[in-house]
């Protein structure tokens, strides 16, 4: 028996859990087992590979150079196992679909789309999580999401990024704010947490407009951003599609900005090596049918 044949692929599940969570206790929660079990499996794997896969950095476990080299192969094997499982299911429209989305896209673009998807594939377990584009990209690359709806343009050598919707970003102001006088005093910027594509566009617009920044405030919800702007706390940048549908839009005012910063595309990002995923393919088909970019 060759040395590589002694490698137990099951141990890679424990390796990936620790790599993604950064600690034995968090990995145990993910795998529904005690930390000592995770530690024992890691020791087994390191013995089989005859190398250290992690190094301790403070309270966290970080991948060693060997661990960094192993991770993409472990993730690829995980994806192959998922494909093998789906290939023998009686119904291809079943299983799990893990979708990530920007908060605004989830609020405006997805409700009707996901309702149509559920009618076509009622047995699919859809898991939708929202967050800033940068975090969604990281989770797609790590294999924690099957796909993510992110702000573009964006390119990555390991991802296919497909254009889905065109958005027009609007400058959102308090009701009594005169846009022409924004430069009279430093402005507070309201938006989603760091890593949000729209927040990055707002920063670029402020720089191009030669405005001074008093503070930056991050909120996890659209309503919180609306409420803050309506109360006169500061300014923000949100897509027109959201503003035109939001029930509290009368509490703020908004106006267009230069298309170089205002025009943006929502992309569906997925790993190039992920293989076939029938539920995701169906969802993409429905998205393209809904999108004017594909007319």
Secondary structure, 3 states (H helix, E strand, C coil): CCHHHHCCCCHHHHHHHHHHHCCHHHHHHHHCCCHHHHHHHHHHHHHHHCCCCEEEECCEEEECHHHHHHHHHHHHHHHHHHHHHHHCCCCCCEEEEEEEECHHHHHHCHHHHHHHHHHHCCEEEEEEEECCHHHHHHHHHCCCCCEEEEEECCCCCCEEEEEEEEEEEEEEEECCCCHHHHHHCCEEEEECCCCCHHHHHHHHHHHHCCCCEEEEEECCCHHHHHHHHHCCCCEEEEEHHHHCCCCCHHHEEEEECCHHHHEEEEEEEEECCCCCCHHHHHHHHHHHHHCHHHC
